[in-house]
């Protein structure tokens, strides 16, 4: 069940952006947070990147600085309208992440930022399979999302954030072995790094 604050944050972009910027301070600010999953990847102007569950384009606006071949995908018409206004340099597709209406082997990189925790376990499985399908051989799935804190100091803060802004799926994700799920789908893990006392995981998995 969604909280009132969660509903308000999606209704008013200024509130969502304020929450995102505040949360990103734990890793050095929003610019760093939005590009964490892409660190150490070789990206050229013609690298084809899918920003999965792009929302209003919070990460997309940083990705288009790296490549001119960026596609944002989201299921929310309102979010996509905002994304088109915020980041007109990208192309956009309205669709569910578990049913990506794009060709096999199309993208060099699929990126997702703080979105997988919103999915039910059955959805998550389908999303990973779809990402694997649309990636080119050797392509990379770059993920940043929540993780069970390894430093106890971060547990209360993450719990309060979840109670205020998230649903039960966020709690489910931090109990899920996401790297293992990726391997089961056929990905090879390139990098798994924890940030903010272990409360954020950054994963790069190669097809």
N, C-alpha and C positions, 0 to 999 in steps of 0.2 A: 504493500500500500504506500502510495506517495504521500509525503508530508506536505503541509501547507506551504512551507518555505520552498520546497522543491518546485511545486506548481508555480509559485510566484517568480522563481528564478528563471523558469522557462518562458513565462509570459512577458517578463521585462528583461530585455537584453542587458541593460545597464546593471541590474542586480546580478545576473549570471556572470558578467564580466568582472564585477567587483569581487565576487566569491572566488572566481578562478584566479585572479591576480593575488588575492590574499593567500590562497592555498599554495600557489606556486612559489611563495617566498621561501618555503622549506628547501627548495632546490636552487635558489638563487634568482628567482624572478620568472615571469611568464615567458619571456623570450627563450630562456634556457629550457624551461619545462616543455614548451611546445616543440623543441627540436631535440630533446633528449634521445628519442628513439632513432633518430637519423644520424647520430654522431658516428664518425668513423666510416660512413658509407660514401662511396664515390658517386657523386651526382653531377650530371652534366645538364646543359640546357635542354637536351632532347631526351633525358631520362623520363620514362613514362611512370607517373606516380598516381596511385589511387588513394585519396584521403577518405578512408572508410568511416562512416558515421561522422561526417564532417561538421555537423551542427551548423552554427552560424558562421563558420569559417575561421574560428579562433586559431587553429593550427595551419589552415590552408594559407593564410596571409603570410606566414613565414615560409611555407613550402614553395610558393610561387616565386620567391626570390632565388630559389635554387634551380628550378626547372620551369620551362615554358610549356611542358606537357603534363599538366596537373588536372585531374578529374576529382571532384568532390561528390560523394554519394551519401544521401541521407533519406530517411523515410518521412521526414516532417516537411510538408510544403512551406510552413512558416519559417523554419530554420533555413531552408534552401533560398527562400526569398531574401532573407537577411544576408545569407552568404553571397548571393549574387550582387547585392548592394555593397557589401563589405570588401569582397575580393572578386571583382569582375574579370580578372585575368584567367581564372580557372573555368573549366567546363563543369556542368553539374548534371547529376542523374538522380531522379527521385525513385527510390527503391529500397526494399528491405535488404539488410546486409546478408541474410541467409538465402536470398534469391537475387544474386547480382546479375542484371540483364546485360552482361558484357561478354566478349569472346574469351575463349580459352587462351592461355599463354599470351595475354595482352600487355601485362604491366611488368616493369622492372622492379618496382617497389610498391607494396601495399602498406600504408601507414594508418594506424588508429591510435587516438589519444583519449584516454579516460572514457572509453565507450563500452568495452566488453563487460564491465561490471554491471551494466544495465540489462544484460541478457539472461534469460532463463537458461539452465544447463543444456536443454535440448536445442535451443537456438544457438548457443555457443558452439556446439559440435558442428552444426550445419554451416555456420559462418566460417569456421576454420577450413572446412572442406571446400567452400566456395572460394576462399582466398587462395588456397592451394591451386585450384583450377584456373583462376584468372592470372596467376603469376607465370612469367616465363620460366623455363628451366634455369636454375641459378638465381632466380629472383628472390627478393628478401621481404618477409613480413616483419615490419617494425612496429613494436607495441610498447606503449607506456600505460600502466594502469595500477590499481591498488594491489597491495600485498599485505599479508599479516606482518605487523611490525616485529622486527627482531630485537629492537631496543625498547624495553618496557616503557621508557619515558614517552614514547610516541603513541602508546595504546589509548590513553584517555582522549587525546585530541582527535584521533581517527574515529573513535567510537562516537564522540559528540557530533563530529561532522556527518557521520552516517545517520545518526538519529535525526539530525536536522534536515538533511538534504537528500538522503539516498533511500533505497528500498531494500527488501530482503535479498535481492540479487547481488548487491554489493557485498553483503556478509557471506553469501555463497561463494563469490569469486575468491575472496581471501582464504577460503578453506580449500580451494581447488588447486591442484598441481597443474598449472597452465603449461609449463614446459613439457610435461609428460603427455598432455593432450595433443600438443603440437607434434610431438614425435609419433604419436599413434596415427595421426593423419598423414604422415609422410615427410614432415619437415625435419631438417637437420639443424640443431641449435648452433648458432654462431656465437651468441653472447647473451648472458643473463646477468644483469647488474641490479643491485638494490640501492635505493637512495632514501633519504629522509628517514633514517633509522629503520630501514627495511619496509616502510609503509608504501613505497612505490617500487614497482618492478619494471625494468626496461629489458625487453627481449628482442633479439634479432634472430629470426629463424629462416633458413634458406631452403628453397624448393630443390 
